[in-house]
């Protein structure tokens, strides 16, 4: 017993070292590529040196090893299989590192900071240190300063009761990513009943930079993504709605919350209701037996739709006309240019769709039918919306995160199909020796081609004439068995390799805004006499930083040392009092901070000969007056 335990601990140690070494190797290769690109493009080398990377990964390997051993020893107490237990810890560890590296990013750009102020019952341009509003104020400001229904804003309002730090605020979108990760595993379990594989398949989300970025952005995109994935899972499990009133009500509440994230979430989940309608009309379920359940499913959704319309939509965009900055992604306005260069994401799904057309009635393909039909209906809806000019079908933009995520997920059934077919060919190709031992497929083919002449020479074990011949025969049989073992394990090796690549992407990902005021403000010397001019659209970010964020202890500077300049060419204070014209007053300030987004003043500032750019984080700009504070 003791020896068996020692062997298991050593096996886990070897596994941890191998996994760590593979991840380290992939990371180093990526680092070399990045370093080379940096040298070629910028003539500099800013990446960490080799020994720093090695130490970082060595520490991670040691931690993972300790955790794995602890779980392995505790698994009998937890009454969970050792493999599933260790796999669960591995998944949690990777998600934990991914979470830790990105959750506390301190900068909130214009949209994010605006989302925060709306959750406080204020808006992007409220006066400094305004009292936070009530829930009614939250809904009112969301209706007047946002283009989403407001469910995410309301949830964030309650989250702020726990705190206003980036860690707490960014946990809300991360929580929806985590739920999406879990439900992707549940969906994959319908396709492949192996729990460990299903558990790791959530890492497919790491294949999308779009999903990884919006996992942490303080906006409703990850909430919409979860709503779509939950609707797909419920399409597979819709019998739970028909079977129990409580389940129907719970599912209705979850869907209603998801629909309050963004208006597109309703269209993304529409296929679920198409499946339910088909069940009723094809008499797979009897309406008289399920009307109560369907009513309970519908009530929360109808109430949510009514609230959204009367409280937000009619004040925001009742005609459904998209804003100008989205029209380049809409077919009615941009034509095929709306999807130009983005269609490669369609390839996995289109391949599965072609297989569906030919093999949908085959037993091996039936588990994927629901997924293929769900995605087909969903994309038809969004294509129609794009043609009519109501909503984009851009494939890779944040407005398409629902369809984009499912296109990424479609890689999983395609891989399952390919592996199952390869495995089937491998199994079918094996010949069997009269004594029951499998024979390598090429040998079987050669035997068949020769009409059986090769049976005696190749398929039957030779009669040994000496000890050396016996040893050679044993080595040959052992080698052949090893080769066959690795062929049979090819799918598992491929699966581990793909997971390692995805995990490495997740561990290396660092959330970073395109418009970071934090780094720029930290790079300059600030004191009580410093005067800072910022463009109007940077004010929500600056207000958060000085009232709740990184610089909340610098209240001597804020708001007295700040002024805003608007597109009308005038400078104002934070209380909207006009100070003067920009071109006349600009030299009275020490620094100018520009927001990368919505900025129309960059050329003007750069044209001033007595100002220099001291930006440290690009894009996003900060200028220092020459001979001013250093």
Residue pairs with C-beta under 8 A, 6 or more apart in sequence:
8 72
8 82
9 69
9 72
12 65
12 68
12 69
12 72
12 86
13 65
13 69
15 68
16 61
16 64
16 65
16 68
17 61
17 65
19 61
19 64
19 500
20 57
20 58
20 60
20 61
20 64
21 61
22 497
22 500
23 57
23 500
23 503
23 504
23 507
24 53
24 54
24 57
26 500
26 501
26 504
27 53
27 57
27 504
27 507
27 508
28 50
28 53
30 504
30 508
31 47
31 48
31 53
34 47
35 45
35 47
38 44
38 45
38 46
38 47
39 45
48 56
60 97
63 93
64 90
64 93
67 89
67 93
68 86
68 89
68 90
71 85
71 86
71 89
72 82
72 85
72 86
74 85
75 81
75 82
75 85
75 86
78 85
80 88
83 196
84 195
84 196
84 199
87 196
87 199
87 200
88 199
91 199
91 200
91 202
91 203
94 203
94 503
94 506
94 507
95 178
95 181
95 506
97 506
97 507
98 506
98 507
98 509
99 174
101 507
101 509
101 510
101 511
102 170
102 215
102 216
102 509
102 510
102 511
103 166
103 167
103 170
103 171
103 174
103 216
104 165
104 166
104 167
104 170
105 166
105 170
105 216
105 511
105 512
105 513
106 166
106 518
106 545
106 549
106 550
107 513
107 515
107 516
107 517
107 518
107 519
107 541
107 545
108 115
108 116
108 166
108 169
108 218
108 513
108 540
108 541
108 544
108 549
109 513
109 514
109 515
109 516
109 541
109 595
109 597
110 124
110 515
110 537
110 538
110 540
110 541
110 595
110 597
110 598
111 217
111 219
112 217
112 218
112 219
112 513
113 124
113 540
113 541
113 543
113 544
114 123
114 124
114 145
114 146
114 540
115 146
115 152
115 153
115 156
115 218
115 219
116 156
116 160
116 164
116 169
116 218
116 544
116 548
117 123
117 124
117 126
117 141
117 540
117 543
117 544
118 138
118 141
118 142
118 145
118 146
118 153
119 138
119 153
119 154
119 156
119 157
119 159
119 160
120 132
120 133
120 138
120 157
120 160
121 132
121 133
121 134
121 135
121 136
121 137
121 138
121 141
121 157
122 130
122 132
122 133
122 137
122 141
123 141
123 144
123 145
124 145
124 539
124 540
125 536
125 539
125 540
126 543
127 574
127 575
127 576
128 543
128 546
128 547
128 558
128 559
128 574
128 575
129 547
133 141
135 154
135 157
138 150
138 153
138 154
138 157
139 150
139 153
139 154
139 311
139 312
142 148
142 150
142 153
142 154
142 312
143 150
143 311
143 312
143 315
143 316
144 315
146 153
146 312
146 316
147 316
147 317
147 323
148 220
148 261
148 262
148 263
149 259
149 260
149 261
149 262
149 263
149 308
149 312
149 313
150 260
150 308
150 311
150 312
151 220
151 223
151 257
151 258
151 259
151 260
151 261
151 304
152 172
152 219
152 220
152 223
152 260
152 261
154 260
155 172
155 223
156 169
156 172
156 218
159 168
159 169
159 171
159 172
160 168
160 169
162 168
164 548
165 548
166 549
169 218
170 216
170 218
172 218
173 214
173 215
173 216
173 217
173 218
173 219
173 221
173 222
173 223
174 215
174 216
174 222
176 222
176 223
176 225
176 226
177 205
177 211
177 215
177 222
177 225
177 226
179 226
179 229
179 230
180 202
180 205
180 222
180 225
180 226
180 229
180 405
181 202
181 203
181 205
182 202
183 226
183 229
183 230
183 232
183 233
184 201
184 202
184 204
184 205
184 229
184 409
185 198
185 199
185 201
185 202
186 198
186 233
187 229
187 232
187 233
187 236
187 371
187 409
188 197
188 198
188 201
188 412
189 195
189 198
190 236
190 367
191 367
191 368
191 371
191 412
191 413
191 416
192 198
192 416
197 495
200 495
200 499
201 412
203 499
203 502
203 503
203 506
204 408
204 409
204 411
204 412
204 502
205 211
205 212
205 405
205 408
206 212
206 502
206 503
206 505
206 506
206 509
207 408
207 411
207 502
207 505
208 404
208 405
208 408
210 396
210 397
210 398
210 401
210 404
211 222
211 225
211 401
211 404
211 405
211 408
212 505
212 506
212 509
212 511
213 511
214 221
214 222
214 225
214 398
214 401
215 222
215 511
216 511
217 511
220 261
220 262
221 262
221 398
221 401
222 401
223 258
223 261
223 262
223 265
224 258
224 261
224 262
224 264
224 265
224 268
224 401
224 402
225 401
225 402
225 405
226 258
227 255
227 257
227 258
227 259
227 261
227 265
227 268
227 269
227 402
228 258
228 265
228 268
228 269
228 378
228 402
228 405
228 406
229 405
229 406
229 409
230 254
230 255
230 258
231 255
231 258
231 268
231 269
231 271
231 272
232 272
232 371
232 374
232 406
234 241
234 251
234 255
234 272
235 271
235 272
235 275
235 370
235 374
236 370
238 272
238 275
238 276
238 279
240 247
240 251
241 247
241 248
241 251
241 276
241 290
241 293
241 294
241 297
242 248
242 279
242 285
242 289
242 290
242 293
243 293
244 293
245 292
245 293
245 296
247 293
248 293
248 294
248 296
248 297
249 296
249 297
249 299
249 300
251 297
252 296
252 297
252 298
252 299
252 300
252 301
253 300
255 269
255 272
255 297
255 300
255 301
256 300
256 301
256 303
256 304
257 304
258 265
258 269
259 265
259 266
259 269
259 301
259 304
259 305
259 308
260 304
260 308
263 313
264 382
264 391
264 399
264 402
265 402
267 378
267 381
267 382
267 385
267 391
268 378
268 382
268 402
268 403
270 377
270 378
270 381
271 373
271 374
271 375
271 377
271 378
272 374
274 377
275 370
275 373
275 374
276 294
278 284
279 285
280 287
280 290
287 294
320 390
321 389
322 330
322 389
322 390
322 391
322 392
326 392
326 399
327 333
327 334
327 389
328 334
328 337
328 338
329 338
329 386
329 392
329 393
329 394
329 397
329 399
329 400
330 338
330 386
330 389
330 390
330 391
330 392
330 393
330 394
331 338
331 339
331 383
331 386
331 387
331 389
331 393
332 386
332 387
332 388
332 389
333 389
338 386
338 392
338 393
338 394
339 393
339 394
339 395
342 394
342 395
342 396
343 395
345 395
345 396
345 404
345 407
345 408
346 395
346 407
348 407
348 410
348 411
348 414
349 372
349 375
349 406
349 407
349 410
351 414
352 368
352 371
352 372
352 410
352 413
352 414
352 417
353 372
353 376
355 365
355 417
356 365
356 368
356 369
356 372
359 365
360 366
360 369
360 372
364 417
364 420
365 417
368 413
368 417
371 410
371 413
374 406
375 403
375 406
375 407
375 410
378 402
378 403
378 406
379 393
379 403
382 391
382 392
382 393
382 400
382 403
383 393
385 391
385 393
386 392
386 393
391 399
392 399
392 400
393 400
393 403
394 400
395 403
395 404
395 407
396 404
397 404
415 498
419 491
419 494
422 490
422 491
423 488
423 491
426 441
426 487
426 488
429 441
429 444
429 445
430 438
430 439
430 440
430 441
430 444
431 438
431 439
431 441
431 443
431 444
431 447
431 459
432 438
432 439
433 439
433 459
433 460
434 460
438 484
439 447
439 459
440 480
440 483
440 484
443 454
443 458
443 459
444 459
446 454
446 458
447 454
447 455
447 458
447 459
461 473
461 477
462 469
462 473
464 470
464 473
486 493
513 620
514 596
514 597
514 619
514 620
515 541
515 595
515 596
515 597
515 619
515 620
516 617
516 620
517 538
517 541
517 542
517 545
517 593
517 595
517 620
518 545
518 549
518 550
518 617
519 616
519 617
519 620
520 593
520 615
520 616
520 617
520 620
520 621
520 622
521 545
521 551
521 593
521 622
522 550
522 616
523 614
523 616
523 622
524 591
524 614
524 622
524 624
524 629
525 629
525 630
526 532
526 554
526 557
527 557
527 629
528 556
528 557
528 561
530 557
530 561
530 590
530 591
530 629
531 561
531 563
531 588
531 589
531 590
531 591
532 557
532 561
532 562
532 563
532 589
532 590
532 591
532 592
532 593
533 562
533 563
533 564
533 565
533 571
533 586
533 589
533 591
533 592
533 593
534 542
534 562
534 563
534 564
534 565
534 592
534 593
534 594
534 595
535 564
535 565
535 566
535 593
535 594
535 595
535 599
535 601
536 564
536 565
536 566
536 567
536 572
537 595
537 597
537 598
537 599
538 593
538 594
538 595
539 564
539 574
541 595
542 558
542 562
542 593
543 574
545 551
545 552
546 552
546 554
546 555
546 557
546 558
546 559
547 558
551 557
551 558
559 573
559 574
562 573
562 574
563 571
563 572
563 573
563 574
563 579
563 589
564 571
564 572
564 573
564 574
565 571
565 572
565 582
565 601
566 572
567 600
569 581
569 582
569 583
570 578
570 579
570 580
570 581
570 582
571 578
571 579
571 580
571 581
571 582
571 585
572 578
572 579
573 579
579 585
582 601
582 604
583 604
586 592
586 605
586 608
587 610
587 625
589 625
590 624
590 625
590 628
590 629
591 622
591 623
591 624
591 625
591 628
591 629
592 605
592 611
592 622
592 623
593 621
593 622
594 601
594 602
594 605
594 620
594 621
594 622
594 623
595 620
596 619
596 620
596 621
599 621
602 621
605 611
605 621
605 623
606 613
610 625
610 626
611 623
611 624
611 625
611 626
612 623
612 624
612 625
612 626
613 621
613 622
613 623
614 622
614 623
614 624
615 621
615 622
616 622
